[in-house]
Amino acid sequence: MRNLIFTMTAALALAGCGDSPPASGHATQASERSPQAATGATAIKIADINFLNMGETHDIAKKLAPADAALFLEYAINWKAAKVSGDESKILKPDGIAPVTIADAIALTKAVLAKNAEAAGR
């Protein structure tokens, strides 16, 4: 329960950080992202990101494709929750190694979500 509260708090904080454009502006902004820009952002090294700086995390998410941005923000939430709870199962690969790039973190988050969905379906 405590971990859930921390995760929800982090999610709400991330959702509210930065200036949000109006709904119509957000759609335009997303369509202006080029695949090349999104690819470049996924190459950013996790070690270079200050997840405690929500503005930086939000700015990076804006550079990603919408689906990748959601998964990156999920990873950021999991990272913050892990720092509070000590449970690093959602931010480390099964072999205990941390993802190197945002692309790796996105892939890890997809795997964690799929594993959780499979466990919930049993």
DSSP file (Angstrom, degrees, kcal/mol; ACC not computed):
  #  RESIDUE AA STRUCTURE BP1 BP2  ACC     N-H-->O    O-->H-N    N-H-->O    O-->H-N    TCO  KAPPA ALPHA  PHI   PSI    X-CA   Y-CA   Z-CA
    1    1 A M     >        0   0    0      0, 0.0     4,-2.0     0, 0.0     5,-0.1   0.000 360.0 360.0 360.0 -43.4    0.0    0.0    0.0
    2    2 A R  H  >  +     0   0    0      1,-0.2     4,-2.1     2,-0.2     5,-0.2   0.916 360.0  49.7 -61.4 -43.5    2.8    2.4    0.9
    3    3 A N  H  > S+     0   0    0      1,-0.2     4,-2.6     2,-0.2    -1,-0.2   0.882 108.3  53.9 -63.1 -38.1    4.6    1.7   -2.4
    4    4 A L  H  > S+     0   0    0      1,-0.2     4,-2.7     2,-0.2    -1,-0.2   0.899 107.3  50.6 -62.4 -40.9    1.3    2.4   -4.3
    5    5 A I  H  X S+     0   0    0     -4,-2.0     4,-2.4     2,-0.2    -2,-0.2   0.914 111.5  47.7 -64.1 -43.2    1.0    5.7   -2.6
    6    6 A F  H  X S+     0   0    0     -4,-2.1     4,-2.4     2,-0.2    -2,-0.2   0.914 113.1  48.5 -64.4 -42.0    4.5    6.7   -3.5
    7    7 A T  H  X S+     0   0    0     -4,-2.6     4,-2.4     2,-0.2    -2,-0.2   0.916 112.4  47.8 -64.6 -43.3    4.0    5.6   -7.1
    8    8 A M  H  X S+     0   0    0     -4,-2.7     4,-2.5     2,-0.2    -1,-0.2   0.905 111.4  50.9 -64.8 -40.5    0.7    7.5   -7.4
    9    9 A T  H  X S+     0   0    0     -4,-2.4     4,-2.3     1,-0.2    -2,-0.2   0.922 111.3  47.6 -62.5 -44.3    2.3   10.6   -5.9
   10   10 A A  H  X S+     0   0    0     -4,-2.4     4,-2.6     2,-0.2    -1,-0.2   0.902 111.6  51.0 -63.5 -40.7    5.2   10.4   -8.3
   11   11 A A  H  X S+     0   0    0     -4,-2.4     4,-2.5     2,-0.2    -2,-0.2   0.919 111.3  47.1 -63.4 -44.0    2.8    9.9  -11.2
   12   12 A L  H  X S+     0   0    0     -4,-2.5     4,-1.4     2,-0.2    -1,-0.2   0.892 112.1  50.6 -65.3 -39.1    0.7   12.9  -10.2
   13   13 A A  H  X S+     0   0    0     -4,-2.3     4,-0.5    -5,-0.2    -2,-0.2   0.921 112.6  46.3 -65.3 -43.1    3.8   15.1   -9.8
   14   14 A L  H >< S+     0   0    0     -4,-2.6     3,-0.9     1,-0.2    -2,-0.2   0.896 110.2  53.5 -66.0 -39.2    5.1   14.1  -13.3
   15   15 A A  H 3< S+     0   0    0     -4,-2.5    -1,-0.2     1,-0.2    -2,-0.2   0.813 112.9  44.2 -65.5 -29.0    1.7   14.6  -14.9
   16   16 A G  H 3< S+     0   0    0     -4,-1.4    -1,-0.2    -5,-0.2    -2,-0.2   0.449  90.0 107.9 -96.3  -0.2    1.6   18.1  -13.5
   17   17 A C    <<  +     0   0    0     -3,-0.9    -3,-0.0    -4,-0.5    -4,-0.0  -0.472  69.6   8.7 -82.8 151.7    5.1   19.3  -14.2
   18   18 A G  S    S-     0   0    0     -2,-0.1     2,-0.5     2,-0.1    37,-0.0   0.057 100.1 -54.3  76.1 172.6    6.0   21.8  -16.9
   19   19 A D        -     0   0    0      0, 0.0    -2,-0.1     0, 0.0    -3,-0.0  -0.755  51.9-148.2 -87.0 128.3    3.7   24.0  -19.0
   20   20 A S        -     0   0    0     -2,-0.5     3,-0.1    -4,-0.1    -2,-0.1  -0.843  10.4-135.5 -97.9 131.1    1.0   22.0  -20.8
   21   21 A P        -     0   0    0      0, 0.0     5,-0.1     0, 0.0    -1,-0.0  -0.385  38.0 -85.7 -73.2 161.3   -0.1   23.4  -24.2
   22   22 A P     >  -     0   0    0      0, 0.0     4,-2.4     0, 0.0     3,-0.3  -0.224  48.1 -98.7 -60.9 161.6   -3.8   23.4  -24.9
   23   23 A A  H  > S+     0   0    0      1,-0.3     4,-1.6     2,-0.2     5,-0.1   0.872 125.2  47.9 -53.5 -43.1   -5.3   20.2  -26.3
   24   24 A S  H  > S+     0   0    0      1,-0.2     4,-1.5     2,-0.2    -1,-0.3   0.876 111.8  50.3 -68.8 -35.2   -5.2   21.5  -29.9
   25   25 A G  H  > S+     0   0    0     -3,-0.3     4,-2.6     1,-0.2    -2,-0.2   0.851 106.4  55.9 -68.7 -34.4   -1.6   22.7  -29.5
   26   26 A H  H  X S+     0   0    0     -4,-2.4     4,-2.5     2,-0.2    -1,-0.2   0.895 105.5  50.8 -65.7 -39.8   -0.5   19.3  -28.0
   27   27 A A  H  X S+     0   0    0     -4,-1.6     4,-1.9    -5,-0.2    -1,-0.2   0.899 112.3  47.2 -64.9 -39.4   -1.8   17.5  -31.1
   28   28 A T  H  X S+     0   0    0     -4,-1.5     4,-1.4     2,-0.2    -2,-0.2   0.922 111.1  51.6 -66.1 -43.6    0.2   19.8  -33.3
   29   29 A Q  H  X S+     0   0    0     -4,-2.6     4,-0.6     1,-0.2     3,-0.4   0.915 110.0  48.7 -60.7 -43.7    3.3   19.5  -31.2
   30   30 A A  H >< S+     0   0    0     -4,-2.5     3,-0.9     1,-0.2    -1,-0.2   0.883 110.1  51.1 -65.2 -38.4    3.1   15.7  -31.4
   31   31 A S  H 3< S+     0   0    0     -4,-1.9    -1,-0.2     1,-0.2    -2,-0.2   0.734 102.9  60.8 -73.6 -19.8    2.7   15.6  -35.1
   32   32 A E  H 3< S+     0   0    0     -4,-1.4     2,-0.3    -3,-0.4    -1,-0.2   0.624  79.5 105.6 -80.8 -12.7    5.7   17.9  -35.6
   33   33 A R    <<  -     0   0    0     -3,-0.9    30,-0.0    -4,-0.6    31,-0.0  -0.502  65.3-143.5 -69.5 128.7    8.0   15.4  -34.0
   34   34 A S     >  -     0   0    0     -2,-0.3     4,-2.2     1,-0.1     5,-0.2  -0.638  17.9-121.7 -90.4 153.1   10.1   13.7  -36.6
   35   35 A P  H  > S+     0   0    0      0, 0.0     4,-2.4     0, 0.0     5,-0.2   0.857 114.6  56.4 -59.0 -33.5   11.1   10.1  -36.4
   36   36 A Q  H  > S+     0   0    0      2,-0.2     4,-2.4     1,-0.2     5,-0.2   0.916 106.6  48.2 -65.9 -42.4   14.7   11.1  -36.4
   37   37 A A  H  > S+     0   0    0      1,-0.2     4,-1.9     2,-0.2    -1,-0.2   0.906 112.1  49.6 -63.7 -40.8   14.3   13.4  -33.4
   38   38 A A  H  X S+     0   0    0     -4,-2.2     4,-1.6     1,-0.2    -2,-0.2   0.901 110.3  50.3 -64.7 -40.3   12.5   10.7  -31.5
   39   39 A T  H  X S+     0   0    0     -4,-2.4     4,-0.7     1,-0.2    -2,-0.2   0.909 108.9  52.1 -63.9 -42.4   15.3    8.2  -32.4
   40   40 A G  H >< S+     0   0    0     -4,-2.4     3,-0.8     1,-0.2     4,-0.2   0.888 108.1  51.4 -61.6 -39.4   17.9   10.7  -31.1
   41   41 A A  H >< S+     0   0    0     -4,-1.9     3,-1.4    22,-0.3    61,-0.3   0.841 102.8  58.5 -68.1 -33.1   16.1   11.1  -27.8
   42   42 A T  H 3< S+     0   0    0     -4,-1.6    61,-2.6     1,-0.3    60,-0.3   0.671  98.2  62.4 -71.3 -13.7   15.9    7.4  -27.3
   43   43 A A  T << S+     0   0    0     -3,-0.8    -1,-0.3    -4,-0.7    -2,-0.2   0.512  74.8 118.2 -87.0  -5.5   19.7    7.3  -27.4
   44   44 A I  S <  S-     0   0    0     -3,-1.4    58,-1.9    -4,-0.2     2,-0.3  -0.396  72.0-115.8 -62.3 135.2   20.1    9.5  -24.4
   45   45 A K  B >   -A  101   0A   0     56,-0.2     3,-1.3     1,-0.1    56,-0.3  -0.552   9.0-138.1 -77.6 135.7   21.9    7.7  -21.6
   46   46 A I  G >  S+     0   0    0     54,-2.6     3,-1.8    -2,-0.3    -1,-0.1   0.862 103.8  62.0 -58.7 -37.7   19.9    7.0  -18.5
   47   47 A A  G 3  S+     0   0    0     53,-0.5    -1,-0.3     1,-0.3    54,-0.1   0.732  99.2  56.4 -62.9 -21.8   23.0    7.9  -16.4
   48   48 A D  G <  S+     0   0    0     -3,-1.3     2,-0.4     2,-0.0    -1,-0.3   0.469  90.4  92.0 -88.1  -2.5   22.8   11.5  -17.9
   49   49 A I    <   -     0   0    0     -3,-1.8     2,-1.0    -4,-0.3     3,-0.1  -0.798  65.1-149.4 -99.8 132.3   19.2   12.1  -16.7
   50   50 A N    >   -     0   0    0     -2,-0.4     3,-1.9     1,-0.2     7,-0.3  -0.809  13.8-174.6 -96.0  93.9   18.4   13.7  -13.4
   51   51 A F  T 3  S+     0   0    0     -2,-1.0    -1,-0.2     1,-0.3    29,-0.1   0.663  80.2  65.8 -66.8 -14.4   15.1   12.0  -12.6
   52   52 A L  T 3  S+     0   0    0      1,-0.1     2,-1.0    -3,-0.1    -1,-0.3   0.667  87.0  76.1 -79.3 -15.7   14.8   14.2   -9.6
   53   53 A N    <>  -     0   0    0     -3,-1.9     4,-2.0     1,-0.2     3,-0.4  -0.809  65.9-172.9 -94.8  96.3   14.5   17.2  -11.9
   54   54 A M  H  > S+     0   0    0     -2,-1.0     4,-2.6     1,-0.2     5,-0.2   0.815  81.1  58.6 -63.8 -31.2   10.9   16.8  -13.2
   55   55 A G  H  > S+     0   0    0      2,-0.2     4,-2.4     1,-0.2    -1,-0.2   0.916 107.4  46.6 -63.6 -42.7   11.3   19.6  -15.7
   56   56 A E  H  > S+     0   0    0     -3,-0.4     4,-2.3     2,-0.2    -2,-0.2   0.925 113.0  49.2 -64.2 -45.3   14.2   17.8  -17.4
   57   57 A T  H  X S+     0   0    0     -4,-2.0     4,-2.2    -7,-0.3    -2,-0.2   0.912 112.5  48.0 -60.8 -43.4   12.3   14.5  -17.4
   58   58 A H  H  X S+     0   0    0     -4,-2.6     4,-1.8     2,-0.2    -1,-0.2   0.895 109.8  52.5 -65.5 -40.8    9.3   16.2  -18.9
   59   59 A D  H  X S+     0   0    0     -4,-2.4     4,-0.7     1,-0.2    -1,-0.2   0.895 109.8  48.8 -63.3 -39.7   11.4   17.9  -21.6
   60   60 A I  H >< S+     0   0    0     -4,-2.3     3,-1.2     1,-0.2     4,-0.5   0.924 108.2  54.1 -64.8 -43.4   12.9   14.6  -22.6
   61   61 A A  H >< S+     0   0    0     -4,-2.2     3,-1.3     1,-0.3    -1,-0.2   0.855 101.4  59.6 -59.9 -35.1    9.5   13.0  -22.8
   62   62 A K  H 3< S+     0   0    0     -4,-1.8    -1,-0.3     1,-0.3    -2,-0.2   0.766 100.9  55.9 -64.1 -24.8    8.4   15.8  -25.2
   63   63 A K  T << S+     0   0    0     -3,-1.2   -22,-0.3    -4,-0.7    -1,-0.3   0.570  97.4  82.3 -83.7  -9.4   11.1   14.7  -27.6
   64   64 A L  S <  S-     0   0    0     -3,-1.3   -26,-0.1    -4,-0.5   -31,-0.1  -0.535  93.4 -92.9 -95.0 159.4    9.9   11.1  -27.8
   65   65 A A     >  -     0   0    0     -2,-0.2     4,-3.0     1,-0.1     5,-0.2  -0.393  48.7-105.6 -60.9 149.4    7.1    9.6  -29.8
   66   66 A P  H  > S+     0   0    0      0, 0.0     4,-1.9     0, 0.0     5,-0.2   0.866 119.9  46.7 -51.7 -44.6    3.9    9.6  -27.8
   67   67 A A  H  > S+     0   0    0      1,-0.2     4,-1.6     2,-0.2     5,-0.1   0.906 115.7  46.0 -65.7 -40.1    3.9    5.9  -27.0
   68   68 A D  H  > S+     0   0    0     -3,-0.2     4,-2.8     2,-0.2    -1,-0.2   0.863 108.1  57.2 -69.5 -35.5    7.6    6.0  -26.1
   69   69 A A  H  X S+     0   0    0     -4,-3.0     4,-2.7     1,-0.2     5,-0.2   0.918 106.2  49.6 -61.0 -43.5    7.0    9.1  -23.9
   70   70 A A  H  X S+     0   0    0     -4,-1.9     4,-1.9    -5,-0.2    -1,-0.2   0.908 113.3  46.0 -62.6 -41.8    4.4    7.3  -21.9
   71   71 A L  H  X S+     0   0    0     -4,-1.6     4,-2.2     2,-0.2    -2,-0.2   0.874 112.0  51.6 -69.9 -36.7    6.7    4.3  -21.3
   72   72 A F  H  X S+     0   0    0     -4,-2.8     4,-2.5     2,-0.2    -2,-0.2   0.923 110.5  47.9 -64.3 -44.2    9.6    6.6  -20.5
   73   73 A L  H  X S+     0   0    0     -4,-2.7     4,-2.4     2,-0.2    -2,-0.2   0.869 109.2  54.1 -65.7 -34.9    7.5    8.5  -17.9
   74   74 A E  H  X S+     0   0    0     -4,-1.9     4,-2.6    -5,-0.2    -1,-0.2   0.915 109.1  48.8 -61.5 -42.7    6.4    5.2  -16.5
   75   75 A Y  H  X S+     0   0    0     -4,-2.2     4,-2.8     2,-0.2    -2,-0.2   0.921 109.8  51.8 -62.5 -43.1   10.1    4.2  -16.1
   76   76 A A  H  X S+     0   0    0     -4,-2.5     4,-2.4     2,-0.2    -2,-0.2   0.907 110.7  47.9 -60.6 -41.7   10.8    7.6  -14.4
   77   77 A I  H  X S+     0   0    0     -4,-2.4     4,-2.6     1,-0.2    -1,-0.2   0.927 112.8  48.3 -63.5 -45.0    8.0    7.0  -12.0
   78   78 A N  H  X S+     0   0    0     -4,-2.6     4,-2.4     2,-0.2    -2,-0.2   0.876 109.9  53.5 -62.9 -37.1    9.3    3.5  -11.3
   79   79 A W  H  X S+     0   0    0     -4,-2.8     4,-1.8     2,-0.2    -2,-0.2   0.936 111.2  44.7 -62.7 -47.4   12.8    4.9  -10.8
   80   80 A K  H  X S+     0   0    0     -4,-2.4     4,-1.2     1,-0.2    -2,-0.2   0.912 113.4  50.2 -64.9 -42.0   11.6    7.4   -8.2
   81   81 A A  H  X S+     0   0    0     -4,-2.6     4,-3.1     1,-0.2     5,-0.3   0.888 108.6  53.6 -63.1 -38.6    9.5    4.7   -6.5
   82   82 A A  H  X S+     0   0    0     -4,-2.4     4,-2.5     1,-0.2    -1,-0.2   0.864 104.6  54.5 -64.6 -35.8   12.5    2.4   -6.4
   83   83 A K  H  < S+     0   0    0     -4,-1.8    -1,-0.2     1,-0.2    -2,-0.2   0.815 116.1  38.7 -67.8 -29.2   14.6    5.1   -4.7
   84   84 A V  H  < S+     0   0    0     -4,-1.2    -2,-0.2    -3,-0.3    -1,-0.2   0.894 127.6  31.0 -84.3 -45.9   12.0    5.4   -2.0
   85   85 A S  H  < S-     0   0    0     -4,-3.1    -3,-0.2     2,-0.2    -2,-0.2   0.738  93.6-130.2 -90.1 -24.2   11.0    1.7   -1.5
   86   86 A G     <  +     0   0    0     -4,-2.5     2,-1.0    -5,-0.3    -4,-0.1   0.356  67.2 128.2  87.1  -6.6   14.3    0.0   -2.4
   87   87 A D        +     0   0    0     -6,-0.3     3,-0.4     1,-0.1    -1,-0.2  -0.742  27.6 171.0 -86.4 102.8   12.4   -2.3   -4.8
   88   88 A E    >>  +     0   0    0     -2,-1.0     3,-1.4     1,-0.2     4,-1.2   0.208  42.2 111.2 -97.4  14.9   14.4   -2.0   -8.0
   89   89 A S  T 34 S+     0   0    0      1,-0.3    -1,-0.2     2,-0.2     7,-0.1   0.755  80.0  47.5 -63.0 -24.7   12.6   -4.9   -9.9
   90   90 A K  T 34 S+     0   0    0     -3,-0.4    -1,-0.3   -12,-0.2    22,-0.1   0.512 115.6  43.1 -94.8  -5.2   11.0   -2.4  -12.3
   91   91 A I  T <4 S+     0   0    0     -3,-1.4     2,-0.4   -13,-0.1    -2,-0.2   0.437 106.5  64.0-119.0  -2.0   14.1   -0.4  -13.1
   92   92 A L  S  < S-     0   0    0     -4,-1.2     6,-0.2     6,-0.2     5,-0.0  -0.935  83.6-113.7-120.7 146.7   16.7   -3.2  -13.5
   93   93 A K    >   -     0   0    0      4,-2.9     3,-2.9    -2,-0.4    -2,-0.1  -0.266  43.6 -95.8 -66.4 163.4   16.7   -6.0  -16.1
   94   94 A P  T 3  S+     0   0    0      0, 0.0    -1,-0.1     0, 0.0    -2,-0.0   0.779 127.7  58.4 -54.5 -26.5   16.2   -9.6  -14.8
   95   95 A D  T 3  S-     0   0    0      2,-0.2     3,-0.1     1,-0.0    -2,-0.1   0.434 121.6-108.3 -84.1   2.9   20.0  -10.0  -14.7
   96   96 A G  S <  S+     0   0    0     -3,-2.9     2,-0.4     1,-0.3    -1,-0.0   0.499  77.1 131.1  87.7   4.9   20.3   -7.0  -12.3
   97   97 A I        -     0   0    0      1,-0.0    -4,-2.9    -5,-0.0    -1,-0.3  -0.753  55.5-125.8 -95.0 137.6   21.8   -4.6  -14.9
   98   98 A A        -     0   0    0     -2,-0.4    -6,-0.2    -6,-0.2     7,-0.0  -0.469  33.5 -97.5 -76.6 149.7   20.3   -1.1  -15.3
   99   99 A P        -     0   0    0      0, 0.0    -1,-0.1     0, 0.0   -53,-0.1  -0.375  27.5-151.9 -64.0 147.7   19.2    0.0  -18.8
  100  100 A V  S    S+     0   0    0    -54,-0.1   -54,-2.6   -55,-0.1   -53,-0.5   0.876  71.1  24.6 -90.1 -43.0   21.8    2.1  -20.6
  101  101 A T  B  > S-A   45   0A   0    -56,-0.3     4,-2.2   -55,-0.1   -56,-0.2  -0.688  83.7-104.3-119.5 170.7   19.7    4.3  -22.8
  102  102 A I  H  > S+     0   0    0    -58,-1.9     4,-2.7   -60,-0.3     5,-0.2   0.884 122.3  57.7 -60.8 -37.8   16.1    5.6  -22.9
  103  103 A A  H  > S+     0   0    0    -61,-2.6     4,-2.2     1,-0.2    -1,-0.2   0.909 107.3  47.4 -59.1 -41.3   15.4    2.9  -25.6
  104  104 A D  H  > S+     0   0    0    -62,-0.3     4,-2.5     2,-0.2    -1,-0.2   0.898 111.5  50.4 -65.4 -40.5   16.6    0.2  -23.2
  105  105 A A  H  X S+     0   0    0     -4,-2.2     4,-2.5     2,-0.2    -2,-0.2   0.880 110.0  50.6 -65.5 -38.1   14.4    1.7  -20.4
  106  106 A I  H  X S+     0   0    0     -4,-2.7     4,-2.4     2,-0.2    -2,-0.2   0.927 111.2  48.0 -64.5 -45.2   11.4    1.8  -22.7
  107  107 A A  H  X S+     0   0    0     -4,-2.2     4,-2.1     1,-0.2    -2,-0.2   0.905 112.4  49.5 -62.2 -41.6   12.0   -1.9  -23.7
  108  108 A L  H  X S+     0   0    0     -4,-2.5     4,-2.6     2,-0.2    -2,-0.2   0.921 110.2  50.1 -62.9 -44.5   12.3   -2.8  -20.0
  109  109 A T  H  X S+     0   0    0     -4,-2.5     4,-2.6     1,-0.2    -2,-0.2   0.892 108.9  52.0 -63.3 -40.0    9.1   -1.0  -19.1
  110  110 A K  H  X S+     0   0    0     -4,-2.4     4,-2.4     2,-0.2    -1,-0.2   0.925 111.2  47.9 -59.3 -44.4    7.2   -2.8  -21.9
  111  111 A A  H  X S+     0   0    0     -4,-2.1     4,-2.5     2,-0.2    -2,-0.2   0.905 111.8  49.2 -64.7 -41.6    8.5   -6.1  -20.5
  112  112 A V  H  X S+     0   0    0     -4,-2.6     4,-2.5     2,-0.2    -2,-0.2   0.920 112.5  47.6 -63.9 -44.0    7.5   -5.2  -16.9
  113  113 A L  H  X S+     0   0    0     -4,-2.6     4,-2.4     2,-0.2    -2,-0.2   0.894 112.4  49.2 -65.6 -39.3    4.0   -4.1  -18.0
  114  114 A A  H  X S+     0   0    0     -4,-2.4     4,-2.5     2,-0.2    -2,-0.2   0.913 111.5  49.5 -65.2 -42.1    3.6   -7.3  -20.1
  115  115 A K  H  X S+     0   0    0     -4,-2.5     4,-2.3     1,-0.2    -2,-0.2   0.912 112.4  47.8 -62.3 -43.1    4.7   -9.4  -17.2
  116  116 A N  H  X S+     0   0    0     -4,-2.5     4,-2.1     2,-0.2    -2,-0.2   0.888 111.7  49.9 -66.0 -39.0    2.3   -7.6  -14.8
  117  117 A A  H  X S+     0   0    0     -4,-2.4     4,-1.5     2,-0.2    -2,-0.2   0.900 111.4  49.1 -65.6 -40.1   -0.6   -8.0  -17.3
  118  118 A E  H  X S+     0   0    0     -4,-2.5     4,-0.5     1,-0.2    -2,-0.2   0.913 111.5  48.7 -65.0 -42.2    0.2  -11.7  -17.7
  119  119 A A  H >< S+     0   0    0     -4,-2.3     3,-0.7     1,-0.2    -1,-0.2   0.866 110.9  50.9 -65.6 -36.0    0.3  -12.2  -13.9
  120  120 A A  H 3< S+     0   0    0     -4,-2.1    -1,-0.2     1,-0.2    -2,-0.2   0.795 105.7  57.1 -71.2 -27.7   -3.0  -10.3  -13.5
  121  121 A G  H 3<        0   0    0     -4,-1.5    -1,-0.2     1,-0.2    -2,-0.2   0.584 360.0 360.0 -80.3  -9.7   -4.7  -12.5  -16.2
  122  122 A R    <<        0   0    0     -3,-0.7    -1,-0.2    -4,-0.5    -2,-0.1   0.486 360.0 360.0 -75.3 360.0   -3.9  -15.7  -14.3
